[in-house]
Amino acid sequence: MNEFLTGLGRAVESSAPFIGLAAALLWGVLSIVLSPCHLASIPLLVGYISKDPEASTKKAFRISAAFAGGVFLAVAALGAVTLGAGRIAGDTGRTGGIILSVLMILFGLNLMEVFTIPAPSASKPGRAGSGPAGAFLYGLVFGAAAGPCTFAFIAPLLGAVLAAQASRPAFAAGMMGAFAAGHCGVILLAGTFSGTVCRLLKWNEKSGRLTVLRRIAGALVILAGIYLLRKAL
């Protein structure tokens, strides 16, 4: 795995546009798959979408896009703010890290239905907090909480982007865009087809399997929050 990541890092620095962009895209995908804090975004989103077991694939896509958009906006804003404050990109400090980690744990408890966090209502009555607006809010908080992890993965890419920025600004922007597409694309795909999988397996509220799914998802999000909290402390 180390040799693979080393080779991927060299590919990111390649002067050939196609190789560099493809490597940046793959790097974005791996930033979700190989990171415990980022991987928690999948159960968080799947558990959130499962609140509306009748959601169509189109609605699941809108919810997933809203969540991914919230993550992307939070990461971009966090990077700009921390760099503007003269800190390492994504470094929210000890206090900020603790607050965001606690919010992650609260979201996990919410998925486990220990209590309910008020959120913007969905279009269907009785499905409070299962629409795109609530998903965007969740994405914002999750993106901010996982920000330091995100920038740890972006770091190898930033060197290549900064090197290319002066002579090839479009290529540099494309590299960051490819990373974002890979990072958010995994979240988008997982969320979009989660409802379809549940319907194919005939998982619904009556069967009780969706409740089990949400509790497992909540537990994974709580573990990620504890992981981030330990890092902050």
Number of C-alpha atoms within 10 A of each C-alpha: 6 7 8 9 12 11 12 20 18 16 19 28 22 15 12 10 15 13 16 26 23 18 25 30 24 18 25 26 21 19 26 24 16 11 14 18 25 23 19 25 28 23 24 28 27 23 28 25 27 24 21 23 18 15 20 15 16 12 17 29 22 19 26 32 23 23 31 30 20 23 29 22 17 23 26 16 17 22 23 14 16 16 14 11 10 9 13 14 23 25 18 22 14 12 11 14 23 21 14 23 27 18 18 28 22 20 25 28 21 20 29 22 14 12 11 14 13 10 15 16 16 16 12 11 7 11 14 18 23 24 26 23 19 21 27 22 20 26 27 22 21 30 28 28 32 27 27 23 20 23 20 13 18 19 12 17 24 17 13 20 22 14 13 18 14 10 10 13 14 11 18 23 14 18 25 18 16 23 25 20 20 22 26 22 20 21 25 24 15 18 30 24 18 23 25 17 12 17 15 9 10 14 18 17 14 9 10 10 15 20 20 14 19 26 21 18 25 29 21 22 31 26 18 24 27 18 14 24 20 12 12 17 10
